[in-house]
Amino acid sequence: MGQSVSETPASILIIDDHPLLRRGVAQLLELEDDLELVGDTGEPAQGVRLAAELDPDMILLDLNMPGMDGIQTLKALREAGYAGRIVMFTVSDHEDDLVAALRGGADGYLLKDMEPEEMVRQLRQAALGRMVVSESLTALLAEALRNQRSAPTTPDIHSLTQREREILRELAAGLSNKLIARKLDISEGTVKVHVKHLLKKLNLRSRVEAAVWAVQEGLE
């Protein structure tokens, strides 16, 4: 239990400007067979280069760094075509930071004050393709989405096709496009198209918003 799906460990790159923190995470991952640190840097721009070079399964990305902050780095990684998992790792539990990160294409948001064992557990979940958010933040995220839903168009589940509903249900369970494709026996490209359509129909801006909304609606 807890092992990743394949035999090869999930490769991880850390981008964080605190050397002590990078070393601490490195030591933590050394003890795990299914998680492997393949690179670390305190320079965001170098992190973007390393991501292209190493193509890790997952990037652990600090939010507050001098020069280029975590949100800018996140966008730069996505624009450069990095398609792996990006998990924000931060001390900030501010609603704005959380929403900005998830809107920017992050797959998770973990707080630095978590216990080492809990962090390993969350990284393992992220490596399996699930969305991870520190437990203390889930209520905050739901609240943030409620606050932003003052738009006149309330999402309507009935506007979705049967297939879109199935995909939304898997999204709500935190599954990645790749895992949804495998589970429903369709191509990853088809899943992407369906996700794009269902977000447009529901007037939501990201898969994370869709997942939180679906959970609130009891679609699971």
C-alpha positions in Angstrom: 0.0 0.0 0.0 1.2 3.5 -0.7 3.6 2.3 -3.4 3.3 4.1 -6.8 1.6 2.4 -9.6 4.8 1.6 -11.6 8.0 0.0 -10.2 10.1 3.1 -11.0 10.0 5.8 -8.2 8.3 9.1 -8.9 10.9 11.7 -9.8 10.8 15.1 -7.9 12.4 18.5 -8.5 12.4 21.1 -5.8 12.5 24.9 -6.5 12.9 26.7 -3.2 15.2 29.5 -2.2 15.9 28.1 1.3 18.9 25.7 1.2 18.1 24.2 4.6 14.5 23.4 3.5 15.8 21.8 0.3 18.2 19.6 2.3 15.5 18.6 4.7 13.2 17.5 1.9 16.1 15.7 0.2 16.8 13.7 3.4 13.1 12.9 3.9 12.8 11.6 0.3 16.0 9.5 0.7 14.1 7.2 3.1 11.3 6.5 0.6 11.6 3.9 -2.2 8.8 5.3 -4.3 9.8 9.0 -4.3 13.2 10.2 -5.7 14.7 13.6 -5.7 16.3 14.2 -9.1 17.2 17.9 -8.8 16.9 21.0 -6.6 17.6 24.7 -7.1 16.9 28.0 -5.3 16.7 29.9 -8.7 13.3 29.9 -10.3 14.7 30.5 -13.9 17.1 27.6 -13.4 14.2 25.5 -12.1 12.3 26.1 -15.4 15.4 24.9 -17.3 15.9 21.9 -15.1 12.2 20.9 -15.6 12.7 20.9 -19.4 16.0 19.0 -19.0 15.0 16.4 -16.4 11.2 16.2 -17.1 10.4 15.1 -13.5 7.1 13.6 -12.6 6.5 16.3 -10.0 7.8 19.7 -9.0 7.7 21.0 -5.5 7.5 24.8 -5.9 8.0 27.5 -3.2 5.5 30.4 -3.4 7.6 33.3 -2.1 10.9 33.7 -3.7 12.9 36.8 -4.5 12.9 37.9 -8.2 10.4 35.5 -9.8 7.7 34.4 -7.4 6.1 31.0 -7.3 3.0 32.0 -9.3 5.2 33.5 -12.1 7.4 30.4 -12.0 4.3 28.1 -12.2 3.1 30.0 -15.3 6.5 29.9 -16.9 6.7 26.1 -16.3 3.3 25.6 -17.9 4.1 27.9 -20.8 7.3 26.0 -21.4 5.2 22.9 -21.8 5.9 21.1 -18.6 3.0 18.8 -18.1 3.9 17.0 -14.9 2.5 17.6 -11.4 3.3 21.0 -9.8 2.7 21.2 -6.0 3.0 24.5 -4.3 4.9 24.3 -1.0 4.5 27.4 1.1 4.0 29.1 4.5 1.1 31.2 3.1 -2.5 30.2 4.0 -3.9 33.3 2.3 -7.0 32.6 0.2 -5.7 34.8 -2.7 -2.4 32.8 -3.0 -4.2 29.5 -2.9 -6.7 30.5 -5.6 -4.0 32.1 -7.8 -1.9 29.0 -7.6 -4.7 26.7 -8.5 -5.8 29.0 -11.3 -2.3 29.1 -12.6 -2.3 25.3 -13.1 -1.0 23.9 -9.8 -2.0 20.4 -8.8 -1.6 20.9 -5.1 -1.0 23.4 -2.3 0.8 22.2 0.8 1.8 24.2 3.8 5.4 24.0 5.1 4.4 23.5 8.7 3.1 20.0 8.0 4.5 16.9 9.7 7.2 15.1 7.6 5.1 11.9 7.5 2.0 13.8 6.3 4.1 15.5 3.6 5.4 12.2 2.3 1.8 10.9 2.2 0.6 13.9 0.3 3.5 13.7 -2.2 2.7 10.1 -2.8 -1.0 11.0 -3.5 0.2 13.7 -5.9 2.5 11.2 -7.7 -0.5 8.9 -8.2 -2.2 11.8 -10.1 -4.4 13.1 -7.3 -4.9 16.7 -6.4 -3.5 17.5 -2.9 -4.4 20.5 -0.7 -3.4 20.8 3.0 -6.4 19.7 5.0 -6.6 23.0 6.9 -7.1 24.7 3.5 -10.0 22.8 2.0 -12.7 24.8 3.8 -10.8 28.0 2.8 -10.9 26.9 -0.8 -14.6 26.1 -0.8 -15.2 29.5 0.8 -13.0 31.3 -1.8 -15.0 29.7 -4.6 -18.3 30.7 -3.0 -17.1 34.3 -2.7 -16.2 34.4 -6.4 -19.4 32.8 -7.5 -21.4 36.1 -7.4 -21.6 35.8 -11.2 -25.2 35.6 -12.5 -24.5 32.3 -14.2 -24.6 29.6 -11.5 -23.1 26.3 -12.7 -25.8 23.9 -13.9 -25.1 20.2 -13.7 -27.9 19.5 -16.1 -26.1 21.3 -19.0 -23.5 18.5 -19.0 -23.6 15.4 -21.2 -23.5 12.0 -19.5 -19.8 11.6 -20.4 -18.9 15.1 -19.1 -20.6 14.2 -15.8 -18.6 11.0 -15.6 -15.4 13.0 -16.1 -16.4 15.6 -13.6 -17.0 12.8 -11.0 -13.5 11.5 -11.6 -12.1 15.1 -11.4 -13.9 15.5 -8.0 -12.0 12.4 -6.8 -8.8 14.2 -7.7 -7.8 12.1 -10.7 -5.5 13.4 -13.4 -6.4 13.4 -17.1 -4.2 10.4 -17.7 -5.9 8.4 -14.9 -9.4 9.4 -16.1 -8.5 8.3 -19.6 -7.3 4.9 -18.4 -10.3 4.4 -16.2 -12.9 5.4 -18.9 -10.9 3.7 -21.6 -10.6 6.8 -23.8 -7.6 8.9 -25.0 -6.1 11.6 -22.8 -6.7 14.1 -25.6 -10.5 13.2 -25.5 -10.5 13.8 -21.7 -8.8 17.2 -22.2 -11.5 18.2 -24.7 -14.3 17.1 -22.4 -12.7 19.0 -19.4 -12.5 22.1 -21.5 -16.2 21.8 -22.5 -17.5 21.1 -19.1 -15.5 24.1 -17.6 -17.0 26.4 -20.2 -20.5 25.1 -19.6 -20.2 25.4 -15.8 -18.5 28.9 -16.1 -15.6 27.6 -14.0 -12.0 28.5 -14.7 -10.0 25.5 -13.6 -10.3 21.8 -13.0 -9.7 22.4 -9.3 -12.7 24.7 -9.1 -14.8 22.1 -10.9 -13.6 19.4 -8.4 -14.5 21.5 -5.4 -17.8 22.5 -6.9 -18.7 18.9 -7.7 -17.8 17.8 -4.1 -20.0 20.7 -2.7 -22.8 19.5 -5.0 -22.4 16.0 -3.8 -21.7 14.7 -7.2 -19.2 12.1 -5.9 
